[in-house]
């Protein structure tokens, strides 16, 4: 018996709602007789807006409430930005689908300047990501980096109000919200390595709910799954949350995965970069091996300092 209703737990931000509505539309495309309902909710990460995320601590700041809703039976699936999804899942839950990835790069957003290079000395750049902070500080130690929290619209408003000369956001979010006109420049991975899973949407559900898992199968994107698996395996071995200065980016060329990773100190003075290539069937192993290379070169000490 196929379930007639699927309830999607989602954060209530415009971007999270876009992702949930995207999954709803995809489900209805493959199963027109289905009823899909959205259950928007606030997570801890949405409520604490006056503190940098890294200081709030804990993994899964944006997913825990959604997971509780599934475990309690109030929701059937949860839709997440993959970069917010912790590497470990509560018992009984798992990541059953990863949808096709949008542009994973970071975006440079400014009303007066066209790129990071163009920013004058001492310009103020907004980002709450330690990963972005460490890479920008390495590139431009003269810039002043200030925390930036809130949803995409809130961040853009702060830029427009003159609180920052530029802000860095995920390109995928701006594209999905049809705001790519705000992107002054895309920041290539060679300049700033993206976050683990950036640009990909994941669907989590109860592992014993076989009917829902079957309904979700057509939404899976095999290429994105391989790339994100490699990135997340690296992150898992480094024991990184979504709020640590770790970057990872995998590409797939025919049957070869090319994976890059970095761990950096927040001040940008110490950044360890490594890369690895191998067969797509070994995506997870490649991530673990790359993490080992990073750890062998001192990543553990850098991360211990950050966690302090």
NUNUKE-70656 format. One record per atom (N, C-alpha, C): y, x, z. Coordinates in steps of 0.001 Angstrom, whole numbers, padded with zeros to 6 digits, always signed. Each point is the difference from the previous one (the first is absolute). Layout:
REM NUNUKE-70656
YXZ
...
REM end
This chain:
REM NUNUKE-70656
-001205+000859+000000
+001205-000859+000000
+001248+000889+000000
+000811-000124-001043
+001219+000805-000095
+001089-000629+000873
+000694+000816+000820
+001066-000589+000830
+001110-000579-000877
+000554-001108+000429
+001053-000655-000782
+001379+000555+000337
+000108+000573+001191
+001310+000493+000456
-000119+001463+000410
+000959+000815-000427
+000100+001367+000518
+001386+000140+000620
+000019+000440+001256
+001281+000177+000710
+000318+001499+000068
+001196+000346-000482
+000409+001409-000074
+000979+000324+001124
-000389+000918+000876
+000928+000499+001022
+000893+001060-000654
+001293-000118+000221
+000938+000938-000612
+001209+000194+000908
+000633+001149-000119
+001303+000161+000644
+000990-000897-000745
+001128-000257+000635
+000928-000981-000591
+001118+000651-000825
+000013+001329-000102
+001062+000659-000762
-000113-000390-001479
+001107+000057-000754
-000059-000386-001425
-001083+000759-000773
-000154+001285+000297
-000988+000801-000727
-001425-000413+000367
-000252-000209+001300
-001326-000444+000440
-000322-001367-000599
+001003-000883-000048
-000207-001330-000579
-000281+000104-001503
+000678+000944-000661
-000286+000221-001428
-001460+000381-000177
-000475+000932+000852
-001380+000477-000103
-000995-001136+000249
+000290-000814+001022
-000894-001122+000319
-000009-001023-001145
+001182-000268-000563
+000077-000951-001118
-000676+000546-001260
+000060+001328-000169
-000683+000647-001123
-001514-000216+000135
-000525+000230+001207
-001440-000194+000232
-000363-001476-000176
+000856-000889+000484
-000234-001444-000168
-000099-000357-001488
+000954+000502-000795
+000009-000298-001442
-001249+000559-000686
-000412+001206+000395
-001196+000616-000589
-001251-000816+000356
-000087-000420+001251
-001149-000816+000426
-000072-001304-000805
+001162-000638-000181
+000030-001277-000727
-000294+000190-001488
+000331+001193-000516
-000282+000308-001408
-001523-000003-000227
-000734+000572+000956
-001456+000084-000142
-000729-001208+000568
+000645-000681+000966
-000647-001160+000653
+001021-001142+000077
+000228-000708-001127
+001075-001013-000059
-000145-001144+000999
-001219-000249+000493
-000196-001138+000912
+000216+000350+001469
+000318+001248+000225
+000194+000472+001372
+001356-000467+000548
+000075-000205+001312
+001291-000211+000658
+000307+001272+000784
+001172+000579-000235
+000360+001244+000691
+001253-000244+000830
-000105+000255+001301
+001138-000215+000899
+000452+001329+000588
+001327+000130+000206
+000555+001215+000591
+000326-000223+001469
-000343+000999+000810
+000278-000068+001430
+000906+001188+000357
+001332-000152-000164
+000906+001128+000274
+000141+000233+001503
+000054+001276+000402
+000157+000314+001412
+000779+001292+000201
+000567+000146+001197
+000730+001224+000353
-000947+000965+000686
+000058+001270-000386
-000820+001020+000656
+000895+000820+000928
-000634+000827+000799
+000755+000862+000926
+001014+000853-000768
-000439+000527-001158
+000890+000841-000806
+001205-000756-000529
-000156-001333-000185
+001121-000815-000478
+000982-000320+001114
-000512-000048+001239
+000840-000431+001124
+000829+001129+000589
-000556+001230-000021
+000719+001130+000605
+000816+000696-001081
+001257-000357-000104
+000817+000520-001105
+001031+001021+000445
+000093+000233+001313
+001042+000910+000485
-000575+001371+000365
-001278+000213-000301
-000658+001266+000354
-000706+000554-001230
+000095+001295-000247
-000748+000572-001123
-001490-000285+000169
-000650-000374-001098
-001419-000379+000069
-000865+001082+000636
+000311+001254-000308
-000816+001098+000522
+000019+000017+001528
+001123-000483+000588
+000117-000004+001465
-000710-001202+000618
-000120-001089-000779
-000708-001177+000505
-001470+000367+000191
-000487+000868-000892
-001359+000531+000133
-001055-001013-000355
-001215+000467+000034
-001119-000881-000294
-000206-000182-001488
-001248-000198-000357
-000312-000247-001396
-000114-001500-000191
+000328-000473-001168
-000168-001424-000287
+001108-000866+000539
+001217+000548+000040
+001143-000779+000497
+000241-001260-000817
-000405+000029-001274
+000287-001134-000880
-001241-000832-000325
-001128+000294+000622
-001211-000732-000367
-000714-000680+001170
+000270+000446+001221
-000827-000464+001139
+000012-001524+000165
+001181-000603-000055
+000084-001456+000195
-000767-000753-001087
+000044+000553-001228
-000713-000634-001112
-001513+000078+000236
-000434+001132+000553
-001431+000177+000276
-000466-000953+001100
+000828-000179+001014
-000345-000934+001082
-000169-001420-000571
+000897-000380-000920
-000079-001339-000618
-001332-000187-000730
-000485+001067-000650
-001301-000104-000690
-001150-000073+000996
+000053+000847+001013
-001084+000021+000997
-000076-001314+000768
+001151-000653+000165
+000018-001291+000718
-000291-001178-000931
-000135+000283-001302
-000328-001065-000953
+001193-000798-000496
+001211+000469+000323
+001199-000715-000488
+000333+000370-001447
-000515+001146-000448
+000224+000444-001372
-001308+000555-000545
-000132-000020-001331
-001226+000497-000640
+000173+001417-000534
+001194+000284-000503
+000266+001343-000524
+001407+000425+000428
+000247+001309-000053
+001347+000530+000242
+000337+000912-001170
+001247-000081-000435
+000460+000822-001120
+000953+001051+000548
-000274+001258-000342
+000783+001114+000548
+000521+000924-001095
+001123+000668+000310
+000363+001213-000720
-000981+001067+000444
-000674+000662-000943
-001023+000975+000402
+000570+001122+000857
+001270+000328-000175
+000532+001109+000794
+000179-000374+001474
-000086-001300+000318
+000102-000439+001398
-001361-000175+000668
-001075+000138-000776
-001325-000330+000526
-000616+001205+000713
-000329-000143+001289
-000626+001116+000723
-001355+000362-000628
-000480+001198+000315
-001265+000434-000589
-001204-000662+000674
+000177-000466+001236
-001106-000671+000697
+000277-001506+000078
-001068-000785-000035
+000137-001460+000080
-000684-000539+001250
+000510-001123+000537
-000690-000619+001129
-001408-000417-000430
-000899-000063+000949
-001383-000387-000315
-000024-001357-000679
-000745-000092-001095
-000134-001279-000704
+000982-000182-001139
+000990+000890-000102
+000974-000100-001089
-000091+001221-000903
+000383-000178-001261
-000002+001139-000917
+000856-000273-001216
+000263+001057-000719
+000826-000061-001207
-000921-000326-001172
-000012-001249-000416
-000969-000407-001016
+000525+000184-001420
+001321-000014-000162
+000580+000116-001356
+001251+000874+000030
+000129+000845-001028
+001271+000691-000247
+000438-000392-001403
+001185-000599-000102
+000501-000481-001292
+000634+001148-000797
+000295-000272-001261
+000576+001023-000876
+001317+000525+000566
+000170+001305-000077
+001141+000670+000619
+001265-000127-000859
+001101-000215+000676
+001327+000052-000640
+000455+001465+000067
+001157+000307-000560
+000536+001366+000008
+000018+000553+001430
-000716+001108+000272
-000104+000497+001378
+001155+000897+000436
+000944+000286-000901
+001048+000975+000334
+001035-000558+000975
+000724+000904+000628
+001175-000380+000788
+001180-000201-000951
+000958-000804+000443
+001178-000268-000816
+001257+000468+000728
+000870+000671-000731
+001316+000412+000520
+000970-001113-000335
+000613-000576+001040
+000896-001146-000194
+001389+000358+000522
+000983-000083-000877
+001376+000330+000392
+000956-000709-000932
+001161-000349+000518
+001013-000651-000835
+000934+001008-000672
-000023+001259+000482
+000976+000979-000491
-000614+001269-000579
-001303+000206+000235
-000625+001243-000457
-001298-000314-000735
-000336+000853-000972
-001147-000283-000865
-001292+000677+000422
+000073+000947+000928
-001230+000683+000437
+000259+000751+001301
-001071+000448+000625
+000101+000824+001215
+000859+001234-000246
-000183+000606-001179
+000753+001225-000350
+001498-000229+000013
+000392-001221-000405
+001434-000293-000152
+000718-000266+001316
-000756-000248+001063
+000635-000320+001284
+000830+001183+000486
+001227-000257+000456
+000820+001106+000520
-000552+000504+001335
+000417+001176+000371
-000434+000580+001271
+000353-000936+001160
-000951-000183+000911
+000264-000839+001172
-000095-001491-000247
-000437-000404-001190
-000133-001432-000299
-001059-000614+000918
+000160-001305+000269
-000900-000708+000921
-001075-000753-000798
-001254+000331+000309
-001134-000640-000686
-000793-000814+001020
-000351-001213-000371
-000735-000885+000904
-001469-000097-000348
-000857+000276+000973
-001443-000251-000112
-000606+000051+001393
-000980-000879+000255
-000670+000042+001308
-001311+000769-000093
-000335+000485-001210
-001286+000660-000210
+000071+001493+000308
-000858+000458+000907
-000046+001427+000328
-000474+000810-001208
-000870-000593-000807
-000475+000659-001214
+001164+000299-000950
+000861-001002-000199
+001157+000212-000876
+000979+000976+000636
+000202-000155+001311
+000963+000873+000689
-000357+001463-000167
-001288+000334+000211
-000356+001421-000027
+000159+000573-001410
-000339-000791-001020
+000101+000522-001366
+001450+000103-000475
+000828-000964+000418
+001417+000055-000382
+000701+001150+000725
-000355+000188+001268
+000636+001085+000769
-000371+001370-000566
-001214+000128-000500
-000394+001264-000614
+000847+000259-001249
+000202-001057-000753
+000733+000076-001269
+001499+000174+000219
+000536-000807+000938
+001447-000023+000260
+000282+000016+001500
-000133+001184+000641
+000210+000062+001449
+001419-000370+000418
+000927-000044-000963
+001400-000324+000315
+000230-001498+000203
-000921-000830-000442
+000211-001453+000084
-000184-000504+001428
+000675-001092+000323
-000157-000657+001311
-000949-001181-000208
-001130+000027+000702
-000967-001086-000167
+000064-000940+001197
+000236-001279-000303
+000106-001001+001072
-001094-001036-000173
-000472-000527+001144
-001052-001006-000058
+000472-001254-000714
-000940-000646-000657
+000300-001216-000749
-001172-000950+000173
+000224-001136+000663
-001065-000971+000235
+000376-001334-000619
-000960-000923-000006
+000251-001334-000531
-000690-000192-001344
+000018-001240-000496
-000634-000239-001290
+000885+000543-001132
-000489-000098-001222
+000702+000607-001144
+001437-000503-000112
+000198-001314+000144
+001353-000564-000125
+000935+000543+001079
-000523+000098+001228
+000804+000520+001112
+000414+001438-000275
-000935+000802-000493
+000289+001411-000276
+001040+000142-001103
-000127-000813-001035
+000972+000058-001096
+001390-000426+000480
+000020-000996+000893
+001293-000455+000517
+000685+001103+000797
-000786+000743+000785
+000581+001104+000779
+000565+001081-000923
-000689+000238-001102
+000519+000953-000992
+001317-000524-000588
-000005-001273-000391
+001194-000604-000610
+001173-000066+000975
-000313-000072+001301
+001062-000031+001018
+000554+001395+000282
-000548+001000-000662
+000538+001356+000137
-000553+000799+001165
-001100-000481+000619
-000575+000757+001121
-000724+001260-000481
-000385+000004-001279
-000734+001136-000573
+000561+000314-001386
-000124+001255-000421
+000364+000364-001371
-001153-000302-000952
-001209+000050+000541
-001196-000307-000791
-001112-000388+000957
-000966-000768-000504
-001190-000317+000791
-001227+000238-000877
-001128+000249+000647
-001250+000210-000734
-000941-001157+000334
-000488-000659-001036
-000924-001124+000169
-001207+000209-000914
-001060-000769+000235
-001134+000034-000921
+000399-000725-001281
-000226+000644-001133
+000349-000612-001286
-000740-001330-000181
-001265-000039+000448
-000830-001196-000206
+000656-001257+000581
+000582+000115+001192
+000619-001153+000639
+001177-000521-000797
+000826+000911-000494
+001171-000409-000787
-000426-000635-001322
-001035+000558-000612
-000496-000552-001267
-000544-001410+000224
-000769-000154+001064
-000615-001313+000263
+001039-001070+000322
+001075+000418+000661
+001055-000962+000344
+001023-000132-001122
-000331+000597-001163
+000869-000040-001195
+001375+000584+000294
+000010+001087+000747
+001245+000696+000348
+000013+001416-000557
-000788+000249-001075
-000056+001376-000494
+001344+000487-000527
+000924-000931-000220
+001356+000390-000416
+000678+000847+001090
-000487-000132+001247
+000591+000765+001102
-000480+001456+000037
-001043+000303-000760
-000567+001356+000022
+000865+000937-000842
+000640+000961+000666
+000811+000984-000734
-000905+001041-000640
-001089+000353+000681
-000955+000973-000544
-001351-000165+000680
-001043+000213-000765
-001340+000070+000578
-000218+001438+000470
-000581+000146+001196
-000241+001347+000531
-001450+000371-000316
-000162+001003-000829
-001351+000381-000448
-000824+000556+001170
-001334-000169-000058
-000873+000513+001067
+000155+001505+000232
+000409+000725-001035
+000216+001448+000155
+001156+000283+000967
+000939-000935+000083
+001168+000140+000889
-000308-000590+001374
-000558-001211-000010
-000307-000687+001261
-001336-000725-000156
-001018+000535+000635
-001339-000585-000095
+000005-001372+000674
-000537-001025-000674
+000026-001357+000579
-000869-000119+001252
+000125-001161+000653
-000853-000309+001150
-001396-000356-000492
-000974+000148+000873
-001380-000383-000299
-000040-001475-000421
-000522-000277-001174
-000151-001389-000450
+001277-000681-000460
+001110+000730-000089
+001281-000628-000348
-000086-000704-001359
+000513-001230-000040
+000021-000763-001247
-001222-000883-000205
-001020+000142+000870
-001213-000818-000154
-000032-001115+001044
-000589-001116-000378
-000151-001153+000888
-001475-000137+000366
-000281-000130+001290
-001384-000147+000460
-000244-001354+000630
-001235-000463-000095
-000370-001280+000601
-001106+000246+001028
+000274-000432+001212
-000933+000174+001112
-000603-001364+000336
-001287-000007+000324
-000572-001275+000456
-001190+000254+000927
-000586-001085+000509
-001165+000125+000880
-001209+000423-000839
-000699+001004+000466
-001106+000554-000785
-001209-000936-000070
-000050-001004+000891
-001121-000949-000062
+000336-001228-000853
+001212-000024-000561
+000439-001157-000802
-000310+000268-001477
-001288-000123-000330
-000479+000369-001329
+000636-000850-001101
+000246-001275+000288
+000575-000904-001017
+001398+000459-000409
+000811+000342+000999
+001364+000459-000302
-000035+001336-000732
-000893+000893+000422
-000132+001305-000655
-000325-000185-001484
-000870-000961-000312
-000350-000289-001407
+001221-000484-000777
+000774-000884+000627
+001190-000532-000670
+001026+001099-000308
+000035+001007+000859
+000997+001066-000140
-000378+001054-001046
-001283+000070-000359
-000492+001096-000845
+000796+000242-001284
+000436-001052-000723
+000718+000265-001256
+001355+000706+000198
+000491+000042+001243
+001316+000616+000251
-000090+001514+000200
-001224+000523+000111
-000202+001431+000240
+000380+000821-001233
+000693+001124+000216
+000310+000934-001083
-000713+001320+000281
-000972+000338-000842
-000885+001144+000262
+000763+001327+000033
+000954+000168-000921
+000752+001263-000068
+000830+000200+001265
+000702-001064+000411
+000816+000086+001218
-000887+000282+001205
-001164-000640+000059
-000927+000205+001119
-000371+001485+000120
-000324+000645-001123
-000399+001420+000024
+001155+000868+000503
+001193-000243-000538
+001165+000816+000374
+000336-000168+001481
+000031-001253+000449
+000380-000282+001389
-001093+000466+000967
-001259-000056-000432
-001104+000486+000839
+000173+001491+000300
+000352+000778-001033
+000203+001441+000186
+001161+000260+000960
+001115-000727-000200
+001189+000195+000844
-000291-000378+001446
-000700-001126+000193
-000263-000475+001362
-001026+000878+000717
-000941+000560-000753
-000988+000896+000629
+000699+001232+000563
+000969+000517-000758
+000783+001141+000490
+000737-000370+001285
+000623-001171-000023
+000784-000459+001147
-000890-000221+001224
-001188-000548-000240
-000944-000254+001095
-000394+001318+000674
-000311+001004-000812
-000414+001290+000556
+001140+000689+000748
+001237-000315-000392
+001165+000562+000696
+000398-000863+001198
-000671-001166+000131
+000310-000980+001057
+001459-000430-000063
+000464-000203-001219
+001400-000402-000196
+000166-001502+000011
+001098-000462+000602
+000356-001414-000099
+000926-000147-001189
+000702-001153-000082
+000943-000150-001117
+001368+000564+000384
+000138+000532+001233
+001305+000513+000434
-000057+001483+000354
-000663+000777-000847
-000051+001448+000208
+000399+000698-001299
+000456+001256+000096
+000453+000702-001213
-001176+000511-000835
-000758-000960-000554
-001135+000306-000871
+000248-000688-001338
-000181+000749-001078
+000110-000585-001331
-001301+000236-000745
-000362-000930-000880
-001228+000166-000767
+000092-000814-001270
-000485+000579-001088
+000107-000705-001279
-001138+000419-000913
-000792-000986-000438
-001121+000265-000893
+000247-000618-001361
-000366+000731-001049
+000016-000555-001352
-001408+000117-000568
-000286-000833-000997
-001330-000008-000614
+000143+000234-001490
-000684+001024-000499
+000036+000309-001422
-001443+000047-000489
-000391-001006-000806
-001403-000188-000379
-000841-000097+001275
-000896+000975+000252
-000819-000115+001218
+000431+000992+001077
+001193+000588-000190
+000470+001021+000942
+001129-000513+000895
-000164+000183+001297
+001052-000341+000971
+000782+001276+000319
+001331-000112-000086
+000869+001109+000404
+000765-000481+001228
-000259+000639+001143
+000573-000451+001271
+000903+001075+000587
+001230-000415+000346
+000944+000901+000669
+000268-000522+001411
+000207+000924+000922
+000296-000418+001365
+000959+000958+000672
+000742-000519+000980
+000886+000874+000778
+000118-000498+001422
+000247+000944+000885
+000350-000289+001396
+001228+000843+000290
+001028-000605+000599
+001230+000753+000240
+000601-000254+001359
+000798+000943+000454
+000781-000217+001219
+001203-000861-000378
+000464-000818+000936
+001061-000954-000309
+001283+000702-000456
+000240+001222+000499
+001223+000713-000410
-000129+000638-001383
-001181-000117-000615
-000188+000514-001351
-000157+001507-000086
-000046+000652+001161
-000067+001475-000012
-001419+000511-000240
-000971-000874+000219
-001382+000411-000181
-000751-001108-000720
-000379+000238-001249
-000759-001000-000750
-001217+000682-000627
-001167-000565+000255
-001229+000537-000580
-000417-000932-001136
-000190+000568-001185
-000415-000781-001172
-001320+000529-000536
-000870-000911-000363
-001276+000391-000615
-000347-001016-001083
-000879+000407-000923
-000475-000939-001021
-001458+000301-000316
-000670-001008-000570
-001433+000125-000268
-000343-000908-001180
-001004+000397-000781
-000444-000812-001138
-001515-000151+000074
-000500-001175-000395
-001443-000201-000001
-000372-001319-000650
-001289-000303-000036
-000507-001199-000669
+000340-001257+000795
+000249-001078-000739
+000427-001260+000645
-001027-000539+000993
-001279+000311-000214
-001024-000459+000948
+000150+000677+001368
+000720+001101+000021
+000183+000764+001242
+001388-000197+000609
+000648-001122-000331
+001392-000221+000436
+000166+000193+001510
-000907-000588+000768
+000111+000088+001464
-000189+001444+000467
-001012+000663-000569
-000287+001383+000367
+001190+000914-000332
+000655-000270-001132
+001169+000805-000392
+001102-000120+001049
+000228-001236+000474
+001011-000220+001033
-000312+000760+001280
-001267-000038+000397
-000424+000706+001222
+000145+001516-000171
-000378+000492-001172
+000116+001445-000259
+001449+000462-000019
+000866-000842-000582
+001422+000363-000051
+000588+000035+001410
-000399-000960+000820
+000469-000024+001398
-000439+001275+000720
-001234+000415-000258
-000510+001219+000632
+000840+001218-000401
+000355+000073-001283
+000859+001102-000472
+001351-000010+000729
+000562-001202+000145
+001296-000126+000684
-000126+000411+001467
-001086-000441+000646
-000215+000336+001407
-000219+001501+000181
-000731+000599-000937
-000250+001443+000067
+001287+000808-000124
+001016-000620-000613
+001273+000708-000214
+001052-000339+001058
-000406-000750+001061
+000935-000244+001098
+000536-001412+000135
-000569-000962-000755
+000489-001388+000076
-000153-000587+001396
-001080+000408+000688
-000277-000531+001336
+001161+000271+000956
+000516+001225-000044
+001107+000383+000885
+001262-000804-000310
+000258-000173-001299
+001194-000765-000400
-000110-001445+000493
-001159-000623-000198
-000185-001398+000396
+000036-000160+001516
-000567+000984+000719
+000024-000058+001464
+001434-000016+000509
+000849+000782-000652
+001432+000066+000363
+000673-001355-000249
-000345-000631-001120
+000580-001314-000331
-000443-001042+001019
-001292-000007+000345
-000522-001011+000922
+000562+000149+001422
+000445+001196+000312
+000601+000220+001345
+001223-000861+000169
REM end
